[in-house]
Amino acid sequence: MSLILTQRGRLATAATATLRNAATSSLTSITRTDGSFRPFSHTSASNADFTHAVIGGGVVGLAIAQQLSRRSSSPSTLLLERHPAVGTETSSRNSEVIHAGIYYGAGTLKTELCIRGKNLLYELCEKHSVPHKRVGKWIVAQNQAQREALQRIHDFCVNDINVPVRWVSREEAQRREPAVRAETGILESPTTGIVDSHSLMVCLQGRLEEAGGMVALASAVTAIRPLGKTPGSEGWELTVRDTTTGECSTIIAQTIINSAGLGAVDIHNMIVPAHQHKQMFYAKGNYFSYPASIPKVSTLIYPAPEPGAGGLGTHLTLDLAGRIKFGPDVEWVDSPKDLAVNSARLPEAIEAVKKYLPDLDETQLQPDYAGIRPKLGKAGAVVQGKGFVDFVIRKEEGYEGWVNLLNIESPGLTSSLAIAEKVEGLLYG
């Protein structure tokens, strides 16, 4: 088997827009970024091939791998990604919004890690010139029930989590965004922003490689065996298949981190007994682009949240060039490969958008792209309420050296650097 490893490269700059190319290592060894070789072995954890094996090369896996690789005491980190490039699933098929952390309720990991991650993400973007912008977000209400929902968000932000929010007056709304309708109120989140997710992942990959870590592309994990009397106490044996050739080989890692996103439940089920198996559910989000120049909007616009909903509503978001897109909606599908935009849902999207953007030229809406949210519950909600499922980030009981991440959906991108901190803390205290 040959693991495909990326070339070591510089950190992302503002001009970086694509992921770096891949190079192929030899059949029986992994090329380290310093030019030396680490052969595959079948030894105990103390002589393992790698200190850490991070499974899954989305933005969260990249964040974790670069965090662990920068530990001076244990820099030997391998990131395994089943696709030919990093970040080709959920990480590149989302709204690229930097969330403020206002929706998910007190005491949840989503709230804690979104707030911490937002701050870390802005710092990283500014330091390494990753394209981003604090455009702010308006949450708009059209009736009294929605206004009460905004009031609850406001009170929660002010009294419980110390996240900036402010009410926008009718006069200010008319001056700033005259095309936006909000019959009963607007709550602004000034710390919400947008980021170029591809440049962010290039930056994280560069940090990983500059610290001596490695990325193995087209490398699908097909089997995992914990070693030792206590499972994992003597390391973890991973069977890895090269998806370009079909060849398989085995590596030993002292620790494994399951950050496989849409494949995370499959990885979980490789390890635990059958009665502990879980099922993944897939919430597809369809996005529609809007090339028309009128109406012009320069702020993210979200409808008031509906507790128990699978998403945050069909909202208006922007890219860094100011282009408008609408989405995602929520469509429950049976396969994570169902990525074609469902044009049949366009009338429903138009109806939702026109509630807050009545002058929308519906003839200009075009199918753009779709993404899949990995969820542990059927009809699992994003916002606190019936069906809400939090991030799962934990060391699994009865095993050593395994950190398991499940249900990492929105706000996963915003939370990625804080998730990396938490994983390091679970492993090393």
Helices and strands as residue ranges (DSSP letters): E 4-6, E 22-24, E 29-31, E 37-39, G 45-47, E 50-55, H 59-69, E 77-80, G 90-92, E 97-98, H 109-128, E 132-133, E 137-141, H 144-156, I 157-161, E 166-167, H 170-176, E 185-189, E 193-195, H 197-210, E 214-217, E 219-226, E 236-242, E 248-258, G 261-263, H 264-271, G 274-276, E 281-290, E 300-303, E 315-318, E 324-327, E 331-333, G 343-345, H 346-354, G 362-364, E 366-375, E 392-395, E 402-406, H 412-428
